[in-house]
């Protein structure tokens, strides 16, 4: 089904990282009257550089995370959206002893959740990134009574092989099943989800989303993956997908 946008009075997005809300929930953020983005893995690391630091030319993970927090404040603030940063470390900097449980993360989220939230958007965990799965499982433990809740397809993971044919409105390729990337996440959520809805971004909306994501300058090159155009390719950026949680789920 194609998404008919309706304004959320106060949308809260549970974002795994400092950029995921813009990447995966752009159309819902733009439609909201008010929006708060709670980023789970925004902790300041005091650890040696991990592989992603080396990829993005960072020699100091703590300094890089402070820079990313400032990027997030600028990008979200430019649209009037409120950023909230939790102190959970990204997965490469955690140990078995410092990795919080979903219940512990849920308590952290609940402590900063606005009292007047009317709509909640959380990651599906497509792609299996540990931080996305942690944020999803924590958000599912929140008391969501009276809150309309949606699960967003994690972008660009969800479209790394392109969108499924039913999103594009055309047959799947003969020898490629893009939706197989979604199987693990959707199996974990199968009993909770309603029918998926597709948002189609106009050229102007695509340009605005890309401009916002470019504000996360420390992340753009790596997530875009250069000539792979994982974010900006027209057949990727043209769509977003989300599922409603069934009442009482």
PyMOL commands that set and color helices and strands:
alter all, ss='L'
color gray80, all
select helices_A, chain A and resi 20-31+51-55+61-78+91-93+102-112+130-139+157-159+165-168+178-189+203-214+217-224+226-228+234-237
alter helices_A, ss='H'
color red, helices_A
select strands_A, chain A and resi 11-15+35-39+82-85+119-123+148-152+193-200+239-245
alter strands_A, ss='S'
color yellow, strands_A
deselect
rebuild
show_as cartoon
